[in-house]
């Protein structure tokens, strides 16, 4: 699905410089498919080294860590709100 959308976006916009990042870039199958598409469509590809491909959970954990360090806490009675209507 991601590759179909990436190829379509490239065709529709003419963009040939492609970068993937974040947790999705740690997916080895996706990395390989992007590299193969890069060769086929003559794209310039940027994919970070695997050790720099953090997932969202790690980023959320770091944000929580820094809030903890400064004592930024919520009460246990707080109700989560996902902003979905």
Secondary structure by P-SEA (a helix, b strand, c coil): caaaaaaaaaaacccccccccccccccaaaaaaaaaaaaaaccccccccccccccaaaaaaaaaaaaaaacccccccbbbbcccc
